[in-house]
Amino acid sequence: MSDLLERLRGRGWRMTSQRRVVAEVLDGDHVHLTADEVHARAARRLPEISRATVYNTLGELVSLGEVAEVSTDGRAKRYDPNAHHPHQHLVCSHCGTIRDVHPTGDPLAHLPTAERFGFTVSKAEVTYRGLCPDCA
């Protein structure tokens, strides 16, 4: 489960009603919503929230490192509140559903020194692809 709201409170982030509703919409396990999906869900809770406010809030959360932008196959960017919890993504090749997965082992350990070409590698992002149960 994401602890986004708790992290934002701990940072002393100014929690306006608009920001709170965006954070509440994002908070959860396996949440990977587009900006339009965030806006639609936020508007159900706070009808006066504008699309611009949602986009600005998402941009700020990404800049703070509290939410990660996830891009897959040229589809719309999605926003992942689990930025502080190491994980990879499992993506349905047909419908685009994204799930967080936690494979064992360090993906950096699987890259041989000869394949690093002198890079100091600090991070690995692995995306697993396949068909979800609904599309299979």
N, C-alpha and C positions, 0 to 999 in steps of 0.2 A: 504494500500500500504506500502510495506517495505521502510524504509529509510536507508538501509544498506550503500549506498555510502556516504550519508551525515554523518552518524555515524563514518565511517572509516576516513573520512576527518577530522572530529572533534577530533579524537584521534591522528591525525598526523601520521597515518599509511602510510608508504612509498608506493606510488601508482605507481608501475611499470606498463608497458603496459599489462603484463600478469596478474598481480593482478587485475588491473582495469577491464579487460574483464571477469574474473571469478566473480568479484563482480557485474558487470552489468548483467551477465547471471542469477545470483541468485536474483537480486533485483526485487521484484514484489509481488503481492498479491497471496496467495495460491500456492507459488512456493515450491515444494518438490522434487527436482531432485536428482538422483543418481550421484555419481562421474563421471560415464561414460557419463551420459546425459549432465552434466556440461561440460565435455571435448568436446563432440561432438558439442555443441552449441558454446563453446568458439573457437574451431578450425575453425568454419565457419567465425568468425570475425577476428581471428588471427591464420592463418594456421600453423604457426611455434610453437604454444604452445604445450608443451609436457604433456603427461598424468601425469608424475611425478610432474610437476609444479602445475597442477590442484589439485592433491592429497595433496601436501605440503601446498598449499594455503588454501584448505578446512580445513586441520588440524590446521593451524594457526588461521583461523577464528573461529573455534570451541574453541580452547584454549583461545582466547580473549573473548569468550562469545558473539560474534557478530552473530554467526550462531549456531543453535542447530542441533545435529544429531538426526534423528528420525528413530527408528527401529520398524518394525511391522512384526510379524509372520515369522521371519527368512528370510525375504526378504532383498534385498540390503539396506544398510543404505541410508537414504535420508537426504538432508540438507535444513533446514528451516531458512530463513533470518529474520523471524519475532520473533527472540528470545527475544526482548525487549517488546513485546506486549502480555500480558496474553491471552492465548487461549488454546483450546483443539483441538483434531483431530478427524475427521470423515473419516473412512477408508472403502473402498469397499472390501468386503471379497473375491471377485472374481478377479478383475483386479489390486487391490492395490492402486487405485487412493486415494490421501489424500487431504482433504480440511480442512482449518482452520475454526473452529466454536467458537462462543463466547456465551456459555450458561450463563444464569443469575444465580446469587447466588455464594456463596463461597463453592467450593467442600470440603474444610476442615471442614466447619460447619456441613456437613452431616455424619461425622465420630464420633460416640458417644465416649465419654471419656473412657468408659469401653473397647472399641475396639482399643484403642491406646496403650494398654499394657505398659504404662509408657513412651512411646516415646514422644519426643517433636517434633511434626509434623510441618514441615515448608513449605511443598510443596505437591501438589497433581497433578498427571497427569492422565487425564481421556481420554480414547480412545473409541469413539463410532464406532460400526461396522454395516455394512449392505451392501446392493447392490446399486451401483450408478444407475442413470437412464439408462445408456447404457447397463448395465448388468442385470437389473431387468427383 
